[in-house]
Amino acid sequence: MPSNAFVLIVLGLTVGQVVGQAQDFTLKRFGSVPVSDSEVAQIEELAGGTSKRLWLLRTPNPSQGARISYAFLEPDAFGKRVLRGRVMRLRADEPPNVPIRSPWKLAESHSYAYIPTTGRLQGDISEHAIDWPFIVQGEFDDDTLISIVEFIRSLPPIPVPAFLKSVPPVPIRAIARRDDAIVVGLRPIEEAMGHAVWLVRKDGRWVITRSETSVV
């Protein structure tokens, strides 16, 4: 999957905090493009077949004649530290590609993982919080996801040559398996550039082997 399809995330809670913590999975809308109540109703129809409510709707600036929105449904699997669910990538075509803007259409559907920040109410996410849920591609157990997130959140150095000297303090878009490596996509705040780093396990520790920067 290209880095521009990676969706975000951060460090986790202790077991006691997650189990005993209240939850807030009411709908929250983010991004520079407003989404009306009628559009939300249409998106909820696209999520038909599940009893899970729409939780996060993030709609950044449109590009190349289309609007893109990421619709996260409330979690359907609750681990001790990792919550999991489904995210839909939606698309609405706009002029000049079409005469008038189209309704939202389902472009992709993925699994996500969500690890709340220590001390934060489950489901309580702000515009630029680093603990957004992130797309997961491939099989990852909770302990592996937690170890990757903790490593990325330590802002490790990136080997040269690279555009970035170290991993920036931004949300994770996605974590995916690619052959013998694991790719972590990062979502920059400015939305202009996408970054990804490749990880391998050496002597029981994660190591960044290379990075990539591309226009989102």
C-alpha positions as CSV (number, residue, x, y, z in Angstrom):
1,M,0.0,0.0,0.0
2,P,1.5,3.4,-0.9
3,S,2.4,5.7,2.0
4,N,-0.3,8.2,1.1
5,A,-2.9,5.7,2.0
6,F,-1.6,5.3,5.5
7,V,-3.7,6.5,8.0
8,L,-2.2,7.3,12.5
9,I,-1.5,6.6,16.5
10,V,0.5,6.7,19.7
11,L,1.5,5.1,23.0
12,G,-0.8,3.1,25.2
13,L,-2.4,2.9,28.7
14,T,-1.6,0.6,31.5
15,V,-3.9,-2.4,31.9
16,G,-5.7,-0.9,34.8
17,Q,-6.3,2.4,33.1
18,V,-7.9,0.8,30.0
19,V,-10.1,-1.6,31.8
20,G,-11.5,0.9,34.3
21,Q,-11.7,4.0,32.0
22,A,-14.9,5.5,30.7
23,Q,-15.4,5.8,26.9
24,D,-16.4,8.5,24.5
25,F,-17.1,7.2,21.0
26,T,-19.6,9.9,20.0
27,L,-19.1,11.3,16.5
28,K,-16.3,13.8,16.0
29,R,-15.6,15.6,12.7
30,F,-12.2,16.8,11.7
31,G,-10.4,18.3,8.7
32,S,-10.5,21.4,6.6
33,V,-13.5,20.3,4.6
34,P,-16.9,20.5,6.4
35,V,-19.2,17.4,6.2
36,S,-22.9,18.1,6.6
37,D,-25.4,16.1,8.7
38,S,-27.0,14.8,5.5
39,E,-23.6,13.6,4.3
40,V,-23.0,11.9,7.7
41,A,-26.3,10.1,7.2
42,Q,-25.1,8.9,3.8
43,I,-21.8,7.7,5.2
44,E,-23.6,5.8,7.9
45,E,-25.6,4.0,5.2
46,L,-22.3,3.0,3.5
47,A,-21.3,1.5,6.9
48,G,-24.5,-0.6,6.8
49,G,-24.3,-4.2,7.9
50,T,-22.6,-3.3,11.2
51,S,-24.1,-2.2,14.5
52,K,-21.1,0.0,15.2
53,R,-21.5,3.8,15.2
54,L,-19.5,6.3,13.2
55,W,-16.9,7.6,15.6
56,L,-14.2,9.7,13.7
57,L,-14.7,11.5,10.4
58,R,-11.5,13.2,9.0
59,T,-11.8,15.0,5.7
60,P,-8.6,16.9,4.7
61,N,-8.2,19.3,1.7
62,P,-9.4,17.9,-1.6
63,S,-6.9,17.1,-4.3
64,Q,-6.9,16.1,-7.9
65,G,-10.6,16.7,-8.3
66,A,-11.8,14.5,-5.4
67,R,-12.6,14.7,-1.7
68,I,-11.2,12.0,0.5
69,S,-12.6,11.2,4.0
70,Y,-11.6,8.6,6.6
71,A,-14.5,7.2,8.6
72,F,-13.6,5.3,11.7
73,L,-16.3,3.1,13.3
74,E,-16.3,2.7,17.1
75,P,-14.1,-0.3,18.2
76,D,-15.5,-3.8,18.0
77,A,-12.6,-5.5,19.8
78,F,-11.2,-4.4,23.2
79,G,-7.9,-5.7,24.3
80,K,-6.1,-4.8,27.5
81,R,-4.3,-1.9,25.8
82,V,-5.2,-2.2,22.1
83,L,-8.7,-1.5,20.6
84,R,-9.5,-2.6,17.1
85,G,-12.2,-1.8,14.5
86,R,-12.9,-0.9,10.9
87,V,-12.1,2.3,8.9
88,M,-13.5,3.3,5.5
89,R,-11.7,5.4,3.0
90,L,-14.4,7.4,1.2
91,R,-14.2,9.4,-2.1
92,A,-16.4,12.0,-3.6
93,D,-15.5,13.2,-7.2
94,E,-15.6,16.9,-7.8
95,P,-15.4,19.2,-10.9
96,P,-13.7,19.4,-13.2
97,N,-13.6,15.6,-13.1
98,V,-17.4,15.5,-13.1
99,P,-20.1,18.0,-13.8
100,I,-21.3,18.2,-10.2
101,R,-19.9,16.7,-7.0
102,S,-20.8,13.0,-6.5
103,P,-22.1,11.4,-3.4
104,W,-19.6,9.7,-1.1
105,K,-18.5,6.3,-2.3
106,L,-16.6,3.5,-0.5
107,A,-13.1,3.3,-1.9
108,E,-11.4,1.0,0.6
109,S,-12.1,-0.7,3.9
110,H,-9.4,-1.6,6.4
111,S,-8.8,-2.9,9.9
112,Y,-7.5,-0.3,12.4
113,A,-5.8,-0.4,15.8
114,Y,-6.2,2.2,18.5
115,I,-3.9,2.7,21.5
116,P,-5.1,5.6,23.7
117,T,-2.6,8.0,25.2
118,T,-2.0,7.6,28.9
119,G,-4.6,9.5,30.9
120,R,-6.9,10.2,28.0
121,L,-10.5,9.1,27.9
122,Q,-11.0,6.3,25.4
123,G,-12.3,7.7,22.2
124,D,-11.4,11.3,23.1
125,I,-9.3,12.5,20.2
126,S,-8.5,16.1,19.1
127,E,-7.6,17.4,15.7
128,H,-3.8,17.0,15.9
129,A,-3.6,14.3,18.7
130,I,-0.9,11.7,18.0
131,D,-3.2,8.9,19.3
132,W,-5.4,8.5,16.3
133,P,-6.2,5.0,15.3
134,F,-4.1,3.6,12.4
135,I,-4.6,1.2,9.6
136,V,-3.2,-2.3,10.1
137,Q,-2.2,-4.5,7.2
138,G,-1.2,-8.1,8.0
139,E,-1.3,-10.0,11.2
140,F,0.0,-8.3,14.3
141,D,-0.6,-9.3,17.9
142,D,-1.2,-6.6,20.5
143,D,2.3,-6.9,22.1
144,T,4.0,-6.4,18.7
145,L,1.8,-3.3,17.8
146,I,2.6,-1.8,21.2
147,S,6.3,-2.4,20.8
148,I,6.3,-0.7,17.4
149,V,4.3,2.2,18.6
150,E,6.6,2.8,21.6
151,F,9.6,2.6,19.3
152,I,8.2,5.1,16.8
153,R,7.1,7.4,19.7
154,S,10.7,7.5,21.0
155,L,11.5,9.5,17.8
156,P,14.4,7.3,16.8
157,P,17.0,8.5,14.3
158,I,16.6,7.7,10.6
159,P,19.8,6.5,8.8
160,V,21.2,8.7,6.1
161,P,20.6,9.5,3.3
162,A,17.1,10.7,4.4
163,F,14.9,13.8,4.2
164,L,14.3,13.5,8.0
165,K,17.0,13.0,10.6
166,S,14.6,11.3,13.0
167,V,11.0,10.2,13.2
168,P,8.8,13.3,13.7
169,P,6.2,13.6,16.5
170,V,3.2,13.0,14.3
171,P,0.4,10.4,14.1
172,I,0.9,7.0,12.5
173,R,-1.0,6.4,9.3
174,A,-0.6,2.7,9.1
175,I,1.5,-0.3,10.1
176,A,1.9,-2.9,7.4
177,R,4.0,-6.1,6.7
178,R,6.1,-5.9,3.6
179,D,8.1,-9.1,2.9
180,D,10.7,-9.4,5.8
181,A,10.1,-5.8,7.0
182,I,7.4,-3.7,8.6
183,V,6.5,-0.4,7.1
184,V,5.2,2.4,9.3
185,G,3.5,5.3,7.5
186,L,3.4,8.7,9.2
187,R,0.8,11.4,8.8
188,P,2.3,14.9,8.8
189,I,0.3,17.7,10.3
190,E,0.6,19.8,7.1
191,E,-0.7,17.0,4.9
192,A,1.7,18.0,2.1
193,M,4.2,15.2,2.4
194,G,3.9,11.6,3.4
195,H,6.7,9.7,5.2
196,A,7.3,6.1,5.8
197,V,10.0,4.1,7.6
198,W,11.0,0.5,7.3
199,L,11.6,-1.5,10.5
200,V,13.3,-4.9,11.1
201,R,13.9,-6.7,14.4
202,K,17.6,-7.1,15.3
203,D,18.8,-8.6,18.6
204,G,15.3,-8.1,20.1
205,R,15.1,-4.4,19.2
206,W,13.5,-2.5,16.3
207,V,15.8,-0.8,13.9
208,I,15.0,1.6,11.0
209,T,16.6,0.4,7.8
210,R,15.4,3.1,5.4
211,S,12.8,5.8,4.9
212,E,10.7,7.3,2.0
213,T,9.1,10.7,1.4
214,S,6.4,11.3,-1.2
215,V,3.8,13.9,-2.1
216,V,0.5,13.0,-0.6
